[in-house]
């Protein structure tokens, strides 16, 4: 009989309990992914400008709302006067601020102020340098610049990953007139990144007053540099589009200019999302620049990102929570925190009276930063009601398939649909089907399930029939798999789910335990699913039920899929 030393025995028990706890939290064996870093850069327009109806006092609350809607962990602002710095600090008490006036290094002049969450980060060091030949000289003006320009930095310990390398966060505003000053300032920032953060991860924000075709951009994002700085926007949008302008002049429809506001990061991060925030009210923006945003996921110690596809299914109950409160902000937070790649939403309102006429798909697109597509099932309450799909990548071809219904009861039974889209993911093209099966009649649910199953079968066979049309060839060609996500309104042992047994992976590869997602306050049954076709290369690795229990009457479920090589 082997005798185990007591200390080692306790260590074994501790390790087992921690592993068991992590498995219990995730329901199907997936521990929490590295904490995302949400970054925003925002030129807020200096507060003493004579801007008439767009003056600071009339827009400052709108500006704070825009920031809060994105909910950044790190925020870099430009053209920030001392009074504006203090207003933002007071309105956002959960943030610490580092800022100095460019004229005297204290209170005078515009600031490149930066803010960071106090509950997330701990400052290790901080400072400023001037964009000039004498960067340590307070108030110095460099090269052909019209004005003194400043960069502010802070080195942060991430309290959620205390063993990780610190983050060097630099925020700057380059000169608006001096072409040589902009080029040399970009080069100086590169030097300072290495000087201040040789052992740190880098995040850079700012108004660079140059376009991606200009030399300052090439200097900052030099692909030949020993250590690269990545343009987060171009990573997610490789092809330059016609509407990338970030100077709005307070007009929401002014999008065709140059992209002069940038967020950069080192290769220690995977760029999950990067967008230009077009938030507006009645066509007017909170500043004369659009904010730009990025969501970053720390890479592993080896520098490799996780090659998986994260798919969320969420019946959002038109945004009404179990407390009776209508709040898309709560729904958006669940989606953001999940770090999902693809999201299938059910019970989505578009302009309906009960949800205050909100176009919920567009609002969730704004609040999450994802691309979005809506599929109408029925006309309802002055608007439309149906499903939506959100994606980190642009959504390709879209079809809305009407599922079988009982003709004799058309007037009283809700029409159900399958929302069918193609998405070109980083892992390859994927076909996504979002659906919501009938809730009250089992035989009809089974018929609807058979219809969806035939949709896949016919697509795999390359056939078309009047009752089960395939998607356009481009939607299926070279796809690595088809994912079906939604509220199927039936349990794993039901006849409805047996319809999918032959051609679909219903349970994760690691375990066959069921996952209860409804009702959200005390889940007792599994009716929400993410499944993948067995003929494809996607394998459902794990599934978890998210913990948020108030935002909807369902809990969201998150599946991790991997490519079977």
Secondary structure, 3 states (H helix, E strand, C coil): CCCCCHHHHHHHHHHHHHHHHHHHHHCCCCCCCCCEEEEEEEECCCCCCCCHHHCHHHHHHHHHHHHHHHCCCEEEEECECHHHHHHHHHHCCCEEEECCCCCCCCCCCCECCEEEECCCEEEEEEEEEECCCCCCCCCCCCCCCCCCCEEEEEEEEECCCCCCCCEEEEEEECCCCCHHHHHHHHHHHHHHHHHHHCCCEEEEEEECCCCCCCHHHHHHCCCCCCCCEEEHHHHHCCCCCCCCCCECCCECCCCCCCCCEEEEEECCEEEEEEEEECCCECCECCCCECEEEEEEEECCCCCCCCCEEEEEEEECHHHECCCCCECHHHHHHHHHHHCCCEEEEEEEEECCHHHCCCEHHHHHHHHHCCEEEEEEEEEECCEEEEEEEEECCCEEEEEEEECCCCHHHCCCCCCCEEEEEEEEECCEEEEEEEEECCCCCHHHHHHHHHHHHHHHHHHHHCCCCCCCCCCCHHHHCCCCEEEEEEECCCCCCCHHHHCCCCCEECCCCCCCCCCCCECHHHCCECCEEEEEECCCCEEEEEEEECCCCCCCCECCEEEEEEECC
